[in-house]
Amino acid sequence: MPRIPLSQAKPGMVLAREVRDARGFELMRTGSTLDAAILERLAQRGVAAIVVEGGDAVEAPQGDAEGLHRSMFEPHAGNPLMERIGASALPILRARVARRQA
């Protein structure tokens, strides 16, 4: 059950876990099949990643903490709280990438 960025989800994929918004409201149920309209609505609701059935997890490119950070926090641009969380998350992501490379 890989967790993938929403930007890499494709129509026809099946959710292995429910999708919730930032407030905890369920947007999609486990077992739902994705289509283009659903993916668009999830993006509009600020969903950054989903868990789908089958396949391999999409990993952040080695050495690309900034790219991973962008994929996680760009959908929340303009949200002051998420911008603060994003600013705090970047050093953590950089440290994780550095440990992976060691």
N, C-alpha and C positions, 0 to 999 in steps of 0.2 A: 504494500500500500504506500506508494511514493507520494510525498508532498511536493507539489510543483508550483512554480509561480503561475498566477492566473494568465499571464501573457503567453505562456507556453501550452495552455490547455487548448484542446481541439474539440470541435463538435463530434459527438459520438462517444466521448469518454464517459465513464460512469463513476459517480462519487462513491468513495469508500467510507466517507464520513460526512455528517451533515456540515453545512456551511452556515456560519453565524456572522452577524455584523459586529461592529465594535461594541455595541451595547449588549450583545449576547442573544439577540433575537435570531431565531432559526430562519434562514433564507431559503435553504434547499435541504431536502431529506437525503439520508443515505440511500444509495441505489438509483438516484435520479440520473437520467442521461442528459448530458449537456448538448445544447445547440447554440448557434451563433447569437440568438436573441438573449438567451440566458447568460452567456459569457459577457455580453455587453452590459446587461443589468447588474451583474456581480461587480464588474469594473466600476460602474457608476456608484455602487454602494460602498466602494473602497476596499473590496476584498483583494488581498494581495496574493494569497496562495490557497490551494485546495488540495485535498487528499483524494486520489483517484485509484481505481482498481487496476491491478496488473502493472507491467512495465517496470522500468528502473527509475529511481529518484533522480531528479535533475539537480546536480550539484553546481555550486558556484564555481566559475573558473578559478583554477589555482592562482593565487596572487592577485585576485581582483576583488578586494573588499569593497572598493568604491562602487563597482558594478553591482554587487549584491545589495549594497546599501541603496543604490538608486532603484533597483527592482522592488525593494521592500517599501521604500518611503516616497517615491515620486507620486504614486497614486493619492497620497495624502497631502500634496503640496497645498499650502494655504491654510492648513489646519495647525494653529499654533501649538497645540499639545503634541501632535504627532511630529512636528518639527523639532520640538525639544527632546522628545524620545529619540528621534533619529540622530540628533546631535550627540546624545549619550551613547547610542548604539554603535556609531562608527568606530571608536577606539576598540570596542569589544570585538567587532568584526575583523579589524586589522590584526588584533592579537590572535584570534582563531586561525586566520590565514597564515600568520607567521608560524604558529605551532605546527600547522599542517606541512609547511615547507621545511621545517627543521628535521 
